[in-house]
Amino acid sequence: MDTIRSFIDGMDWSVLVSAWRHLSLPPDRLGPALMMLGSIVVVCELTRIALCTEHTTSRVAHVTVCVLTFPFQSILLAVMLVHAASSYPGRGWINLGIALAAYVLWFVIGMATKLVRKPSEGADLGFMCVGALITFPVGIIAAIVWR
């Protein structure tokens, strides 16, 4: 327990605080926020394909690939939509457009993984549709609540 406590005491939380601030999609810092969001999507897809290529029989790698394929990205976008709508009321519909652009990026990068590994499922439309059923209803509700 002391090891965990000493690890946490020495941490610098400013990176997480800055990332949380960027997830609110501030209008004055929208460029860096969109670059951070786009890089998260790209890193998830590239990590997913790297794990598929290198650790084909690992159960942990398979679970990680499944989490990066669908729930992590869609839940992150849903949290982003709620946080952004509550931080900057009146921008909920714009934020939904940004989330839609993130889904397009997610699809394009997912399909690009087929260039690396042919048997890859690429951008799995089934997973993306289920992710959209998580992300967009939450975003629509947030846009309506924080008009």
Buried (B, 14 or more C-beta within 10 A) or exposed (E): EEEEEEEEEEEEEEEEEEEBBBBBBBEEEBEEBBEBBBEBBBEBBBEBBBBBEEBEEEEEBBEBBEBBBBBBBBBBBBBBBBBBBEBBEEBBEBBBEBBBEBBEBBBEBBEBBBEEBEEBBBBBEEBBEBBBEBBBEBBBBBBEEBE
